[in-house]
Amino acid sequence: MSLISMRGSSTAVRRQDIRLPVAGRRAIISLLTVIVLWEISARSSYLFGFSIPYIGVLPAPSAVVAEWSGLVTDRGYWSSWYLSFSRVFAGFMCALILGAPLGLLFATNRMMRGVFFPVFEVLRPIPPIAWVPASIIFWPTQELSIIFVIFLGAFYPIVLNTFNGARQIELPIVQSAISMGAGRWYLFRRIILPASLPNLVNGASIGMGVAWEVVVAAEMISGGNGGATGSGLGLFLWNAYTAGNHEQIVVGMLSIGIAGYFSSALLRKFGGLLTPWLTRK
């Protein structure tokens, strides 16, 4: 192969590396399309002489960006980010630490499953928001009550997905390992836990999404620990609603969406490191 062809091939490889993947290009195109249609719909009364139903009453993206740029220098806005994120992190970590072992116990211990799983199934359909009044009464501080409600929102998906992942292990695999002298600890460490990890990661990702949904409602109902500003994104949304600031309402919604997206993306990335055999080609 000549030197010119080698240079040409290396240049082509570099160009391919610079290009975005197809999924990334499609995502950018779809986002830009939504933003343009949103801008046109929000300004339809000025452009076409009539307002498009429902969408036409929303503030335009340009107005939302202008409002957002003013909030970037507001300490209360970033304090709301920090408080909501710290609450979600605390509640989610408690749910993960307690939920994953409980799901494995339900799957591997018949007595635990028979005694406690019916109670779990009775409590599971209760929405986490329904626990807000009781948690405010039960816990000594509003901060603990918010974290407890977030914990409940993430706890049930983690337990159930971990349980289902462990129960999906084929019985002949376990029997073959036992026939070759594998003990309980070896079975758990080399068969049950690796087989349950993909479902555990999926359950944790679902739980993270539910946690961000719950924290907003919990902060709205409980008052976000009583502060007027910087008391969480949920109270930030509520204050924007009571003030009639539609642009800030959209800013709060987008902030929650961005926080939830990156939290779930980081969780999936970490889950991929724990389960490299799923991405290996």
C-alpha positions as CSV (number, residue, x, y, z in Angstrom):
1,M,0.0,0.0,0.0
2,S,1.4,3.4,-0.9
3,L,2.0,6.2,1.5
4,I,-0.7,8.4,-0.2
5,S,-3.3,5.7,0.2
6,M,-2.4,5.2,3.8
7,R,-2.7,9.0,4.5
8,G,-6.0,9.0,2.7
9,S,-7.4,6.1,4.7
10,S,-6.2,7.7,8.0
11,T,-7.8,11.0,7.0
12,A,-11.1,9.2,6.3
13,V,-11.0,7.4,9.7
14,R,-10.4,10.8,11.4
15,R,-13.4,12.3,9.5
16,Q,-15.6,9.3,10.6
17,D,-14.5,9.8,14.2
18,I,-15.4,13.5,14.0
19,R,-18.9,12.8,12.6
20,L,-21.8,12.4,15.0
21,P,-23.5,9.0,15.1
22,V,-26.7,8.6,13.3
23,A,-28.7,8.6,16.5
24,G,-27.1,11.8,17.7
25,R,-27.8,13.6,14.4
26,R,-31.4,12.5,14.5
27,A,-31.7,13.7,18.1
28,I,-30.4,17.1,17.2
29,I,-32.7,17.4,14.2
30,S,-35.7,16.4,16.3
31,L,-34.9,18.8,19.0
32,L,-34.4,21.7,16.6
33,T,-37.7,20.8,14.8
34,V,-39.6,20.8,18.1
35,I,-38.1,24.2,19.1
36,V,-38.9,25.8,15.7
37,L,-42.5,24.5,15.8
38,W,-42.9,25.6,19.4
39,E,-41.6,29.1,18.5
40,I,-44.0,29.4,15.5
41,S,-46.9,28.1,17.5
42,A,-46.3,30.5,20.5
43,R,-46.1,33.5,18.1
44,S,-49.0,32.3,15.9
45,S,-51.3,35.1,16.9
46,Y,-48.7,37.6,15.6
47,L,-47.7,35.6,12.6
48,F,-51.1,34.3,11.4
49,G,-53.6,36.5,13.2
50,F,-54.9,33.6,15.3
51,S,-53.6,31.5,18.2
52,I,-53.0,27.8,17.8
53,P,-55.1,26.0,20.5
54,Y,-53.3,24.9,23.6
55,I,-49.7,25.4,22.3
56,G,-50.3,29.0,21.4
57,V,-50.7,30.0,25.0
58,L,-47.2,28.7,25.9
59,P,-44.4,31.2,26.2
60,A,-42.0,31.1,23.2
61,P,-38.6,29.4,23.5
62,S,-36.9,32.7,23.0
63,A,-38.8,34.2,26.0
64,V,-37.9,31.1,28.0
65,V,-34.2,31.4,27.2
66,A,-34.3,35.1,28.1
67,E,-35.8,34.3,31.4
68,W,-33.4,31.5,32.0
69,S,-30.4,33.7,31.2
70,G,-31.5,36.0,34.0
71,L,-31.8,33.1,36.5
72,V,-28.3,31.8,35.8
73,T,-26.9,34.5,38.1
74,D,-29.6,33.9,40.8
75,R,-28.3,32.1,43.8
76,G,-31.8,30.9,44.8
77,Y,-32.2,29.1,41.5
78,W,-28.9,27.1,41.9
79,S,-29.8,26.5,45.6
80,S,-33.0,24.9,44.4
81,W,-31.0,22.7,42.1
82,Y,-28.7,21.7,44.9
83,L,-31.4,20.9,47.4
84,S,-33.5,18.9,45.0
85,F,-30.5,16.9,43.8
86,S,-29.3,16.2,47.3
87,R,-32.7,15.0,48.3
88,V,-33.0,12.8,45.3
89,F,-29.5,11.4,45.9
90,A,-30.1,10.7,49.6
91,G,-33.5,9.0,49.0
92,F,-32.3,7.0,46.0
93,M,-29.1,5.7,47.7
94,C,-31.2,4.6,50.7
95,A,-33.6,2.8,48.3
96,L,-30.7,1.2,46.4
97,I,-28.8,0.0,49.5
98,L,-32.0,-1.5,51.0
99,G,-33.9,-2.5,47.9
100,A,-31.3,-4.5,46.0
101,P,-30.5,-6.9,48.9
102,L,-34.3,-7.2,49.7
103,G,-35.0,-8.2,46.1
104,L,-32.3,-10.8,46.1
105,L,-33.6,-12.2,49.4
106,F,-37.1,-12.4,48.0
107,A,-35.7,-14.4,45.1
108,T,-33.5,-16.7,47.0
109,N,-35.2,-17.2,50.4
110,R,-38.6,-18.9,50.3
111,M,-39.4,-18.0,53.9
112,M,-38.7,-14.3,53.3
113,R,-40.8,-14.4,50.2
114,G,-43.7,-16.1,51.8
115,V,-43.7,-13.8,54.9
116,F,-42.8,-10.4,53.6
117,F,-43.6,-10.3,49.9
118,P,-47.4,-10.2,50.4
119,V,-46.9,-7.1,52.6
120,F,-44.6,-5.6,49.9
121,E,-47.3,-6.2,47.3
122,V,-50.0,-4.5,49.4
123,L,-47.9,-1.4,50.0
124,R,-46.5,-1.1,46.5
125,P,-49.6,0.2,44.7
126,I,-49.8,3.1,47.2
127,P,-48.5,6.2,45.3
128,P,-45.5,7.8,47.1
129,I,-47.3,11.2,47.1
130,A,-50.0,9.6,49.3
131,W,-47.4,9.1,51.9
132,V,-46.6,12.9,52.1
133,P,-49.1,13.8,54.8
134,A,-48.2,10.8,57.0
135,S,-44.5,11.4,56.5
136,I,-44.7,15.0,57.6
137,I,-46.4,13.9,60.8
138,F,-44.1,10.9,61.4
139,W,-40.7,12.4,60.7
140,P,-39.4,15.2,62.9
141,T,-38.3,17.4,60.0
142,Q,-39.7,18.2,56.6
143,E,-36.4,17.4,55.0
144,L,-36.6,13.8,56.3
145,S,-40.2,13.5,55.2
146,I,-39.2,14.6,51.6
147,I,-36.3,12.1,51.5
148,F,-38.6,9.4,52.8
149,V,-41.1,9.9,50.1
150,I,-38.3,9.9,47.5
151,F,-37.0,6.7,49.0
152,L,-40.4,5.1,48.6
153,G,-40.6,6.2,44.9
154,A,-37.3,4.5,44.0
155,F,-37.5,1.6,46.4
156,Y,-40.3,-0.5,44.8
157,P,-38.9,-0.5,41.2
158,I,-35.5,-1.5,42.5
159,V,-36.8,-4.4,44.6
160,L,-39.2,-5.7,42.0
161,N,-36.7,-5.6,39.1
162,T,-34.0,-7.2,41.2
163,F,-36.4,-9.9,42.3
164,N,-37.5,-10.6,38.7
165,G,-33.9,-10.7,37.5
166,A,-32.9,-13.3,40.0
167,R,-36.0,-15.4,39.4
168,Q,-35.3,-15.5,35.7
169,I,-32.2,-17.6,36.2
170,E,-32.7,-21.0,34.6
171,L,-32.9,-23.8,37.1
172,P,-30.6,-26.2,35.1
173,I,-27.7,-23.7,35.5
174,V,-28.1,-23.6,39.3
175,Q,-28.4,-27.4,39.4
176,S,-25.3,-27.9,37.3
177,A,-23.3,-25.6,39.6
178,I,-24.5,-27.4,42.7
179,S,-23.7,-30.8,41.2
180,M,-20.1,-29.6,40.6
181,G,-19.8,-28.7,44.3
182,A,-20.7,-25.0,44.3
183,G,-21.7,-23.6,47.7
184,R,-24.3,-21.0,48.5
185,W,-21.8,-18.1,48.5
186,Y,-20.3,-19.2,45.2
187,L,-23.8,-19.5,43.7
188,F,-24.7,-16.0,44.8
189,R,-21.4,-14.4,43.8
190,R,-20.9,-16.1,40.4
191,I,-24.4,-16.9,39.2
192,I,-27.3,-15.1,41.0
193,L,-25.7,-11.6,41.4
194,P,-24.3,-11.3,37.8
195,A,-27.6,-12.5,36.4
196,S,-29.5,-10.0,38.5
197,L,-27.3,-7.0,37.7
198,P,-29.0,-6.0,34.3
199,N,-32.4,-6.0,35.9
200,L,-31.1,-4.2,38.9
201,V,-29.6,-1.4,36.7
202,N,-32.9,-1.1,34.9
203,G,-34.8,-0.9,38.1
204,A,-32.4,1.7,39.4
205,S,-32.9,3.8,36.3
206,I,-36.7,3.6,36.6
207,G,-36.4,4.4,40.3
208,M,-34.3,7.5,39.5
209,G,-36.9,8.8,37.2
210,V,-39.7,8.2,39.7
211,A,-37.5,9.9,42.4
212,W,-37.4,13.1,40.3
213,E,-41.1,13.0,39.8
214,V,-41.7,12.5,43.5
215,V,-39.4,15.2,44.7
216,V,-41.2,17.9,42.8
217,A,-44.6,17.0,44.2
218,A,-43.2,16.5,47.7
219,E,-41.5,19.9,47.7
220,M,-44.7,21.5,46.4
221,I,-46.9,19.9,49.2
222,S,-44.5,20.2,52.1
223,G,-43.3,23.7,51.2
224,G,-39.7,22.7,50.4
225,N,-38.5,23.0,54.0
226,G,-40.3,26.3,54.5
227,G,-38.1,28.6,52.6
228,A,-39.4,31.2,50.1
229,T,-36.4,30.9,47.7
230,G,-33.9,28.2,47.1
231,S,-36.1,25.4,48.6
232,G,-36.0,23.0,45.7
233,L,-37.2,22.9,42.1
234,G,-40.7,21.8,43.1
235,L,-41.2,24.9,45.2
236,F,-39.6,27.0,42.5
237,L,-42.3,25.7,40.1
238,W,-45.0,26.5,42.6
239,N,-43.8,30.0,43.3
240,A,-43.6,30.6,39.5
241,Y,-47.2,29.4,39.2
242,T,-48.6,31.6,42.0
243,A,-46.7,34.6,40.5
244,G,-48.1,33.9,37.1
245,N,-44.6,33.7,35.5
246,H,-45.2,31.3,32.7
247,E,-41.6,31.5,31.5
248,Q,-40.3,30.4,34.9
249,I,-42.7,27.5,34.9
250,V,-41.2,26.2,31.7
251,V,-37.7,26.9,33.0
252,G,-38.5,24.8,36.1
253,M,-39.9,22.0,34.0
254,L,-36.9,21.9,31.7
255,S,-34.6,22.0,34.7
256,I,-36.2,19.0,36.2
257,G,-36.1,17.2,32.9
258,I,-32.4,18.0,32.4
259,A,-31.6,16.9,35.9
260,G,-33.5,13.6,35.5
261,Y,-32.0,12.9,32.1
262,F,-28.4,13.3,33.2
263,S,-29.0,11.4,36.5
264,S,-30.4,8.4,34.5
265,A,-27.6,8.7,31.9
266,L,-24.9,8.6,34.6
267,L,-26.7,5.7,36.2
268,R,-26.9,3.7,32.9
269,K,-23.2,4.5,32.3
270,F,-22.2,3.1,35.7
271,G,-24.5,0.1,35.1
272,G,-22.7,-0.5,31.8
273,L,-19.4,-0.7,33.7
274,L,-20.9,-3.2,36.0
275,T,-22.2,-5.4,33.2
276,P,-19.6,-5.2,30.4
277,W,-20.7,-8.5,28.9
278,L,-23.9,-6.9,27.7
279,T,-22.1,-4.3,25.5
280,R,-19.2,-6.5,24.4
281,K,-19.4,-7.4,20.8
